[in-house]
Amino acid sequence: MRGFESLDAVCDWIGRQQASTLLIYAEARRAELVPRLPLTSILPPRDSEFQATTVPAARHCRGATAAGA
């Protein structure tokens, strides 16, 4: 498991992965993530502060700045 300080750091890391990635995120950050990544929740709705999605290998976030730099 790995944590990140910024969405750009998440996007940069995801873009370098050679296998699909499980992304676990705070539900409160969903609105920030939706414009950058396609989020298909894999957990049923429930009273939780977290949600998860899978991201295909080498998927780049929309609007990423300097990814890979």
QUIURKA-V633373 format. One record per pair of residues at least 12 apart in sequence whose ideal C-beta (glycine too) atoms are under 8 Angstrom apart, sorted by the first residue. I is the first residue (numbers start at 1). J is the second residue. If there is no record, write none. Layout:
# QUIURKA-V633373
I | J
I | J
This chain:
# QUIURKA-V633373
1 | 24
7 | 32
7 | 33
7 | 36
7 | 61
8 | 64
8 | 65
8 | 66
8 | 67
10 | 23
10 | 61
11 | 36
11 | 37
11 | 60
11 | 61
11 | 64
11 | 67
12 | 64
12 | 66
12 | 67
12 | 68
12 | 69
14 | 37
14 | 55
14 | 59
14 | 60
14 | 61
15 | 58
15 | 59
15 | 60
15 | 61
15 | 64
15 | 67
15 | 68
16 | 58
16 | 68
17 | 55
17 | 57
17 | 58
17 | 59
18 | 57
18 | 58
19 | 57
20 | 54
20 | 55
20 | 56
20 | 57
21 | 54
21 | 55
21 | 57
22 | 52
22 | 53
22 | 54
22 | 55
23 | 37
23 | 52
23 | 53
23 | 54
23 | 55
24 | 50
24 | 51
24 | 52
25 | 50
25 | 51
25 | 52
25 | 53
26 | 49
26 | 50
26 | 51
27 | 48
27 | 49
27 | 50
27 | 51
28 | 49
30 | 51
35 | 62
35 | 63
36 | 61
36 | 62
36 | 63
36 | 64
37 | 53
37 | 55
37 | 59
37 | 61
37 | 62
38 | 53
39 | 51
39 | 53
40 | 53
40 | 54
41 | 53
42 | 54
